[in-house]
Amino acid sequence: DEVGYGDEFQCVSTLHDVVSQSSERIHSHILDSLQNQHHLMRHLHALKQFLFLGQGDFVSSFVESLDAEFRGRTSTAGIYNHTLASLLEGSLRTTNARYLPNYVLRNLGVRLMIDEKDSDRYWMGQPSKTKSDEMTPWVDNEASIQDPWDYVCIDYQINSPLDAVVHDSAMSTYHHVFLFLFRLKRVEWMLNNSWRQSTALNHSILVETKAGGADAPAISEAAEHSSYLLRRISSTRQTMLHFISNLQNYLMFEVLEGGWEGLERSIKKAKSLDDVILAHNSYLGEIVEKSLLGDKGDGESPTLETLLQKLLSIALKFGKFQDHIFTNSLAGLDKAARIRKTVEERAEKGEWGRTTLDTEEGMVFRYLADAKLFEFVEHTANDFEKVFSNLLKMMSKQVDQVDWTSSLDEDQEETITVVKTHDALPFLLFRLDFSGYYARQAREKRKQVNK
């Protein structure tokens, strides 16, 4: 009996060794096929470069092309997928993305997400109406219309067998993060573009003032008011750009790049397909959490994602306000410059320079001195600062709640997850409030409340 038991144990042990060796060879063959034959890492890197906007020159070119295509549109009518595809192809050809392999570029696409049931369609705020050539007033209660920017989505086709790693749920996460990053990029583009418009406007106003366009008493007073408005707009824009640029740098360098390095290390250590899938899922999960998109909240206070959406919505509306005001003002100044040039040409010929009252003179200064513009800027600046302070307060609260010195022996996996999720928040907090301005503001408000 003992001999028979020993023979049976030997057979089981031998079978176990054979199965283990076969399993290792099979998994090694699968991983080798994914890496070399199907270019797994190339495709994962392409997803990072395009859906996570890592290919900076391509993203800038594509956003600029979309801005030219969408400017003045009030709906998605007349915008087709093949139109977007041509813009995408143009951006690929004019940037370093053109050097990528063909098996990567042919998987890239773009589409319009036309879905009336999508409740997240207008979270960035209402788009602006079509602007006329005249100096039209700014209206803050615009009707809900389709903003083409909210419908753009870059796609990347994943074929078998790579869809075992980048499954449907993973692609859904990629698109979720892409929409957030793309909207962030759009707001940054609008604010930077408004800075360029502001520079041109300030120069044109200086020329108009030197030419005597602000000499009349009424016009001189309006010019002073308009100068104050432009300074207030500039300071508010810089506050928004401070938040946008620091958030974007945090996401790109500390979240996406750090996550990608971790994914590369995990896949190199992977012994099976399951290890690769787990590494990729963890990579996406960490990005969602560190991007502040995975905060579920307590049901009573707004989540971090909700506060981010509010901040971007306020910044977007302010960007549209600047575009409207600056475009109208520059058009008015151009018209006044043309009239002044005509007057000078008549005067050189010995004719009367002005034969009628010039109603265009000083119109831009009176336009910018409108009290409604001041009210909108002040209201926007206060709203942005309030929501921004709430975001910093909530982030600080989450950092304080993490027990960084807790023992890993109690629940090692859960503790590691919590620490990895929140280890970047202190760096983001420092970036956003490096001077301690908002912290001092919060302390002063608490003192006033306690009095």
Disulfide bonds with the S-S distance in Angstrom:
none
